[in-house]
Amino acid sequence: MRDNEQRRPEAEADGIIEGRNAVIEALRAGTTMDKIYLAKGETDKTLGHIASKARAQGIVVVEADRRKLDGMSRTHAHQGVIALAAVREYVTVQSLLDAAAAKGEPPLLVVCDEISDPHNLGAIRSAETAGAHGVIIPKRRSAGLTAIVAKTSAGAVSYMPVARVANIPSLLKDLKKQGIWVFGTAAEGTTRLYDADLKGPAAIVIGSEGDGMSRLVAENCDFLVSIPMRGRISSLN
């Protein structure tokens, strides 16, 4: 058996779809995709067709350096295109609010601002155990619902609905118009998260691993709260 064939089952288990024909067939079959990565600078008609079809289906298309594609590849025969299948479909923000209303509960949402590491997004299990009604992530510059996230979430993605939006600051403005208080987590927050009043409609914003919340996101928060660190390490996955 060739090395490529040995690697393919592992790649499929991780939700990685490689090669032009494989990605085209996945698009035709309506496979839920998280993102499609295309080799930067390619003018090949087949890759252009893949990009057009993907965008028509609302799938995020990202141009990537070939070295990045080589690093992602399991088969070493990606032909300039790699797709990441999503383990479940994304929902709308409105459906999260409707679900809370149907339960007669004030909505509790967790907004992830550009969390790029899938292992960190897998920590949505914390949101599930806290009783959140859903998680919201941006379409770009964020990890998505890939197989790695499913594994690290300990199965929480099966129960925790996730919505994707094009713009987090715009989302926060819209949530505030609907009477939802927005709590941003920041080291300089004046109130501890555990002391904040989260009994009413609330959205908790978690910033990215390196830089925390972006400036525009922070400006659209009603309150800045801190997560106290009692140990010697000042970061929290």
Disulfide bonds with the S-S distance in Angstrom:
none
